[in-house]
């Protein structure tokens, strides 16, 4: 959806350039394109109608301020209304209850409830400093209980055992009793899902909700479901007092209409979005920032957060001190930089948060090939001895052949990697003892950094 809507808006901004005022004619033209993009993105028709009506009402006759063109002004209005549709700002998770605060996870099978339960556990542990217990009430899906046990361990939380022959209500009450006795702050209850909505599922989860009285009832929905996600959300809202929504698979090849629809259809705020399959791939949902992504404005705040979280500050400071002292930048340091990139989620993950213009420019690079190249470099360095890593100058023809064989690559790949390493080593040498300022002067940095090509 993001690329489709961005492309349409960018084209229309160019077409409307030079017009002094937003008129009914140019608003109608632009909103027709926006409407089609939203419908193609599987946004629910009532939501689209309401959205278009609000934008049109605010846009008609609005004066164009400053240097903004009518197209740019209209994009601003669309941005505001997109954020309003998804729920302005951030809706934080509510833990204001006598510990343990019970959080009930609901949704259909395949939406990612179990993995999301563990992701939420990790978020609460790391961001909120909570002691978290998880339990599975899914006694139907094969291996569901063992799956929760595995991902809970990855999240660093504690898992409460249950068996398929128990009743979900009994499991929940036993876990709640254990959580109270062992002073847990939060109890996360993973519930059973079905391939479709059925009466048995709703009766069971209603009984579980009544027994546990959760402070949060979160509906986990697959962002790739499109229109089906809206119908499912409506059914769960009628059965349960939903307090929030978690969108999963927002990084997938989806049209993304669920994000715009579920908030308005259910009235429940979107609280989190799953951004990857990794256990830390969960972020607090910010409607304003998500609207910016949809309109191709990127999400620089999320990019900074991702980089900051992925960077090992101690290692970075150690490398900075090493470079400053004049010590040689070696292949262990080069490997460290490659691993830092992987911890930040890789090139593709960072690209997703760039503004559309930057992403388009960077997109000329084959990301799949770039990711493979990074892994190849890592493999080459791992095939070296510690002496070779610390003293790359000793790597001659015989050693190169051995390293290439060990890494499963060609000697040319080893030569290419060493050449790139030497270039970075030269750059690090220039940074020593004020060299960075000299470099900036040569680049024109003291008169203002040069314009980026995008």
Secondary structure, DSSP 8 states (H G I E B T S, - for coil): -HHHHHHHHHHHHHHHTT-SB--HHHHHHHHHHHHHHHHHTT--HHHHHHHHHHHHHHHTT-B--TT--HHHHHHHHHHHHHHHHH-SSB------SSSSEEEEEE--TTS-HHHHHHHHHHHHHHHS---EEEEE---SSTTHHHHHHHHHHHHT-EEE---TTS-HHHHHHHHHHHHHHTT-SEEEEE----SS--HHHHHHHHHHHHHH--SEEEEEEEGGGTHHHHHHHHHHHHHS---EEEEE-TTSS---HHHHHHHHHH---EEEEE-SSSTT-EEE-BHHHHHHHHTT---HHHHHHHHHHHS-HHHHHHHHHHHHHT----HHHHHHHHHHHHHTTHHHHHHTTS-HHHHHHHTTS-HHHHHHHHHHHHHHHHTS-HHHHH-GGG--HHHHHHHHHHHTS-HHHHHHHHHHHHHHHHHHHHHGGGHHHHHHHHTTGGG-------
